Amino acid sequence: MTVLTGMLTFSIALAISFGLTPLLRRLALRLGMVDRPNARKLHRSPMPLLGGLAIYLGTLVGIMFSLDGQPRGQIFGILAGGELLLATGIFDDRGLLHHQFKLFVAMPLAAATLVALGVRFHIATDLFLVSRPAGALLDVAITLLWVVGVTAAFSILDHMDGLVSGVAAIASFFFALLAIMNGQVLVASLGAAVLGASLGFLRWNFKPAKIFMGDGGAMFLGFMVATLGLKLRLTETPQSIAWMVPALVLAVPIFDTTLVTISRSRRGLLPFASPGKDHTAHRLANLGLWQRGAVLVIYGAGLFFGVLALVVSRLSFDRPAVLGVALGLVALACVALFESLPYERQRLRARQESTLT
């Protein structure tokens, strides 16, 4: 993949997403596809949805442009998994699906699609040298957990204007850059398309937002960046280090999900069934940063961890386990710090809330 091809893929995805978003906004208003405000949401008037469709179409057209010489079956399979999540989110936004369908059916099916295509981690077999078939089964389990976890993380991250689209753009940029540095044409193409589609939508979604992507858009982006992390191969990085790089690129959504999971569990709430204003961005906003400031700080964190991922991918460590443990301890310390910040606690009735947020 030449730099010119990558730029064209990015530009096409950007133009399609940017141009289609206002049209889909009008369509959403005509169809009544709107997100209505309530006590746990920040917007004060009905907000049109369907922005995720613009992101999907931008990504699709951008990828189609760069198909020459690439494994079309795998690309179409990846897009099919993303399309399943997009459609599931749209139906869920219309109230046509049970709330648990996303987490327990759609996300695992999309993840299983990747496994069937041969897109999976090789941590157990290559890093820990677990013999087959136990190692292969363990790798499949890790892959399913990764894809479902990252997809769900993006779904619950979608609670503030411009947050998910910006985080996805930053993550896809670093995945594309890492892929180019390691000669991975397919990953670079996917990353460039997702980057362009996310930025094209972000123009209309940054505060004050004119349209939301909906749960389908958030799940589609989560699935695509999870796939980028799975397919990334770092040719000059030891296996003992390489597995950390995707986690660092996606440190922001992973941290936010970890924070709300621990926080809600401590209060006796079900983490994915107790929506509320207790996310990282909410806590930052409560410090006086307000919504825009909180989102920009999270963008900054995404950029920091992306650069850290680049650094880690280019260096060799005598004791990689020490680095992994140190990063884990720092993450837990940050969870404890953010848990001490002010946030709005859910009422007990939140246990019966039926949406993933």
Helices and strands as residue ranges (DSSP letters): H 3-31, E 34-35, E 47-48, H 51-65, H 72-93, H 100-101, I 102-106, H 107-116, I 123-127, H 134-157, H 163-181, H 185-205, H 214-231, H 239-242, H 244-249, H 251-266, G 271-273, H 280-284, I 285-289, H 290-314, H 320-339, G 348-352
